Amino acid sequence: MSDTTRKELEETLKLYEAQLKDETFFNLTFEEKLELADNLHNIKMKLNGVKPDNTYIDCVGCGS
């Protein structure tokens, strides 16, 4: 993963984490909260090398 890609993912992760702390998080629908959690999970997996780049499989370990 290039440095630019890593920085972009880290910035996006910070934005999503800020949304979790924001008061408006509680006004989101259940589906929107799930999408936010899924996005956070996917970015963390990419940053930690759990998920291969450019793959359609989100989670190799559990198959979800």
Backbone bond lengths (Angstrom), bond angles and torsions (degrees), N, CA, C in turn:
res aa  C-N    CA-C-N  psi(-1)  N-CA   C-N-CA  omega(-1)  CA-C   N-CA-C  phi
1 M - - - 1.444 - - 1.529 107.96 -
2 S 1.303 115.50 133.03 1.460 119.72 -178.49 1.530 110.53 -74.63
3 D 1.325 115.02 160.76 1.464 120.11 178.94 1.521 111.61 -62.39
4 T 1.326 116.06 -37.62 1.458 120.37 179.52 1.523 110.92 -63.88
5 T 1.310 116.53 -45.49 1.466 121.16 179.35 1.519 110.25 -62.89
6 R 1.327 116.73 -43.34 1.472 121.03 179.43 1.528 110.35 -60.63
7 K 1.330 117.27 -44.49 1.464 120.86 -179.60 1.528 110.93 -64.41
8 E 1.324 116.71 -40.27 1.467 120.46 178.35 1.525 110.87 -63.23
9 L 1.331 116.20 -43.18 1.460 119.99 178.56 1.524 111.33 -65.31
10 E 1.327 117.62 -40.06 1.464 120.93 178.67 1.523 111.31 -65.30
11 E 1.333 117.33 -38.61 1.461 121.00 177.79 1.530 110.96 -66.27
12 T 1.319 115.99 -42.35 1.462 120.45 177.99 1.517 110.13 -64.35
13 L 1.308 117.35 -40.33 1.460 122.13 177.94 1.531 110.24 -60.26
14 K 1.324 116.96 -43.28 1.467 120.68 178.31 1.523 111.35 -62.00
15 L 1.335 116.91 -39.44 1.460 120.37 178.61 1.526 111.22 -63.89
16 Y 1.337 116.14 -44.58 1.461 120.08 179.55 1.522 111.29 -65.27
17 E 1.328 117.04 -40.33 1.458 120.20 179.06 1.525 110.83 -66.70
18 A 1.331 117.28 -34.11 1.464 120.61 176.02 1.526 110.38 -65.60
19 Q 1.316 117.02 -36.20 1.466 120.41 177.33 1.520 110.82 -63.35
20 L 1.321 117.34 -35.36 1.466 120.77 178.51 1.524 111.58 -64.48
21 K 1.321 116.66 -33.70 1.460 121.63 -178.18 1.524 112.54 -85.55
22 D 1.320 116.90 -15.71 1.457 122.37 -177.17 1.533 110.44 -73.50
23 E 1.323 116.49 146.74 1.465 121.81 179.15 1.527 112.03 -61.48
24 T 1.305 117.27 -30.43 1.464 120.19 -177.06 1.522 111.99 -69.35
25 F 1.334 117.83 -13.68 1.466 120.92 177.58 1.522 110.26 -56.82
26 F 1.326 116.51 -37.02 1.456 120.29 -177.27 1.525 112.23 -72.53
27 N 1.322 117.01 -14.71 1.465 121.31 177.86 1.529 112.39 -91.22
28 L 1.327 117.51 -4.64 1.456 120.93 179.89 1.527 110.29 -73.92
29 T 1.314 115.01 152.79 1.466 119.23 174.76 1.523 108.81 -74.21
30 F 1.312 115.58 165.89 1.460 121.03 179.17 1.523 110.47 -58.12
31 E 1.325 116.91 -42.49 1.461 121.49 -179.28 1.525 111.36 -63.88
32 E 1.327 116.96 -39.72 1.466 120.83 179.28 1.531 110.86 -66.51
33 K 1.333 116.30 -38.12 1.467 120.06 177.23 1.529 110.74 -65.59
34 L 1.336 115.90 -40.58 1.462 119.42 177.56 1.519 111.44 -63.50
35 E 1.311 116.73 -41.52 1.466 120.77 179.59 1.524 110.56 -63.36
36 L 1.329 116.70 -42.13 1.460 121.02 178.19 1.533 110.32 -62.51
37 A 1.322 116.81 -45.40 1.471 120.96 178.84 1.523 110.88 -63.30
38 D 1.324 117.49 -39.54 1.461 121.46 178.86 1.523 111.04 -64.99
39 N 1.328 116.38 -42.80 1.464 120.39 178.32 1.524 111.14 -62.48
40 L 1.333 116.81 -43.29 1.463 120.89 177.65 1.527 110.66 -60.14
41 H 1.308 116.07 -46.56 1.460 121.49 -179.31 1.528 111.36 -60.81
42 N 1.315 116.55 -45.29 1.468 120.52 -178.86 1.527 112.15 -64.11
43 I 1.317 116.83 -41.23 1.466 120.07 179.61 1.524 110.24 -66.39
44 K 1.332 117.05 -42.55 1.465 119.87 179.33 1.521 110.96 -63.29
45 M 1.326 116.98 -38.21 1.460 119.87 178.05 1.521 110.56 -63.79
46 K 1.321 117.42 -42.29 1.468 120.39 179.32 1.519 111.18 -64.99
47 L 1.348 116.79 -43.13 1.458 120.19 -179.19 1.522 112.12 -66.60
48 N 1.315 117.13 -33.17 1.465 120.83 -178.34 1.520 112.76 -90.77
49 G 1.315 117.47 0.62 1.450 121.26 177.53 1.517 114.36 75.31
50 V 1.318 117.26 19.01 1.455 120.98 179.97 1.519 110.68 -76.26
51 K 1.310 116.38 -32.57 1.457 121.81 -176.84 1.527 109.64 -112.68
52 P 1.307 118.16 128.55 1.463 119.44 175.92 1.534 110.99 -63.17
53 D 1.316 116.53 143.43 1.464 120.90 177.76 1.519 110.46 -63.25
54 N 1.315 116.42 147.61 1.467 124.03 175.09 1.526 113.35 57.10
55 T 1.301 116.61 45.44 1.448 120.07 177.10 1.518 109.42 -122.14
56 Y 1.307 117.05 152.11 1.457 120.15 178.96 1.512 111.47 -87.80
57 I 1.318 118.32 -9.69 1.456 122.08 -179.94 1.520 108.56 -87.00
58 D 1.348 117.57 119.02 1.457 121.26 -177.91 1.511 112.27 -78.92
59 C 1.310 117.54 -39.66 1.460 119.52 -175.32 1.519 109.07 -137.71
60 V 1.304 116.81 107.06 1.450 120.63 -178.02 1.525 110.67 -73.95
61 G 1.332 116.93 -35.57 1.448 121.03 -175.04 1.505 114.42 -65.12
62 C 1.327 117.43 -48.99 1.467 119.76 -175.68 1.516 112.65 -103.55
63 G 1.309 117.84 -12.13 1.461 120.93 177.10 1.515 115.09 79.41
64 S 1.342 117.21 9.65 1.480 117.75 -179.85 1.507 112.24 -82.73
